[in-house]
Amino acid sequence: MIALPDHILLDKELSLHAIAPEHAPALFAHIHRHRAALSPYLDWVRHTESEAETAAFIARARAQAERGEAKVWTILWQGEAAGTLSFNEIDWRGRGTAAGYWLSPALHRRGIVSRALDALLHAVADDLPHCELRCAVHNAASNALAQHCGFQRIELHGTETINGGTYAQNIYRRTTVSARTRALYNTHTIND
């Protein structure tokens, strides 16, 4: 197990920070304000009824990160917590992870998640080059984001339950070649 980055600064407006207790108020405010827009795609939204429940989630996420099982970053837009990007499962031996995310609908269609996900995958590419995204088939925006970020659809597999309904999932994978690996590859030549 290696230490995953706690902070990634993309530019003056966008950064990722390891999720922390101080993010709970803003995250819950977005969840509560946009419950109707988030609920069709995220089952946990209906179970998140208070800032205290958001804080409890953050405590669990931090404990999982300490054990190397998962990691959650808060997406900060203009300094405010606006969503999360996570590695929900980490397979250190297989050098892969399954990612998930949500972002306040008020900030959709600005490229925030695609930029953050791409930066994160490049930051961890030496240790976790393989990433999977699972998107409910009816979630057109997430399926489009996966394709835009260079993920390849590998199968229609399994289902997920959202608000009591069962939905098929598309599974996407991406392998990110690190800058270090690219540099090594580009400096070696094959001699006949």
ChimeraX attribute file (.defattr): number of C-alpha atoms within 10 A of each C-alpha:
attribute: neighborCount
match mode: 1-to-1
recipient: residues
	/A:1	12
	/A:2	9
	/A:3	10
	/A:4	16
	/A:5	14
	/A:6	13
	/A:7	14
	/A:8	17
	/A:9	14
	/A:10	14
	/A:11	9
	/A:12	9
	/A:13	12
	/A:14	18
	/A:15	23
	/A:16	25
	/A:17	19
	/A:18	22
	/A:19	25
	/A:20	15
	/A:21	13
	/A:22	11
	/A:23	22
	/A:24	21
	/A:25	15
	/A:26	16
	/A:27	23
	/A:28	24
	/A:29	17
	/A:30	18
	/A:31	26
	/A:32	17
	/A:33	14
	/A:34	16
	/A:35	18
	/A:36	12
	/A:37	14
	/A:38	20
	/A:39	16
	/A:40	15
	/A:41	20
	/A:42	17
	/A:43	16
	/A:44	12
	/A:45	20
	/A:46	16
	/A:47	11
	/A:48	16
	/A:49	13
	/A:50	15
	/A:51	18
	/A:52	13
	/A:53	14
	/A:54	22
	/A:55	19
	/A:56	14
	/A:57	16
	/A:58	20
	/A:59	15
	/A:60	12
	/A:61	22
	/A:62	20
	/A:63	14
	/A:64	16
	/A:65	20
	/A:66	12
	/A:67	11
	/A:68	17
	/A:69	17
	/A:70	21
	/A:71	24
	/A:72	24
	/A:73	25
	/A:74	26
	/A:75	30
	/A:76	20
	/A:77	17
	/A:78	12
	/A:79	11
	/A:80	15
	/A:81	26
	/A:82	23
	/A:83	24
	/A:84	22
	/A:85	23
	/A:86	22
	/A:87	20
	/A:88	17
	/A:89	18
	/A:90	20
	/A:91	15
	/A:92	14
	/A:93	9
	/A:94	11
	/A:95	15
	/A:96	21
	/A:97	22
	/A:98	18
	/A:99	20
	/A:100	18
	/A:101	19
	/A:102	19
	/A:103	21
	/A:104	20
	/A:105	16
	/A:106	12
	/A:107	13
	/A:108	12
	/A:109	11
	/A:110	9
	/A:111	10
	/A:112	18
	/A:113	23
	/A:114	16
	/A:115	14
	/A:116	20
	/A:117	20
	/A:118	13
	/A:119	17
	/A:120	21
	/A:121	21
	/A:122	16
	/A:123	18
	/A:124	18
	/A:125	21
	/A:126	16
	/A:127	18
	/A:128	24
	/A:129	19
	/A:130	20
	/A:131	21
	/A:132	22
	/A:133	23
	/A:134	24
	/A:135	25
	/A:136	22
	/A:137	17
	/A:138	14
	/A:139	14
	/A:140	10
	/A:141	12
	/A:142	21
	/A:143	21
	/A:144	12
	/A:145	18
	/A:146	23
	/A:147	14
	/A:148	11
	/A:149	14
	/A:150	15
	/A:151	20
	/A:152	16
	/A:153	17
	/A:154	12
	/A:155	12
	/A:156	15
	/A:157	11
	/A:158	13
	/A:159	16
	/A:160	19
	/A:161	13
	/A:162	17
	/A:163	15
	/A:164	8
	/A:165	10
	/A:166	12
	/A:167	17
	/A:168	16
	/A:169	20
	/A:170	22
	/A:171	21
	/A:172	21
	/A:173	21
	/A:174	20
	/A:175	17
	/A:176	19
	/A:177	16
	/A:178	18
	/A:179	13
	/A:180	11
	/A:181	11
	/A:182	10
	/A:183	10
	/A:184	10
	/A:185	10
	/A:186	9
	/A:187	7
	/A:188	8
	/A:189	7
	/A:190	4
	/A:191	4
	/A:192	3
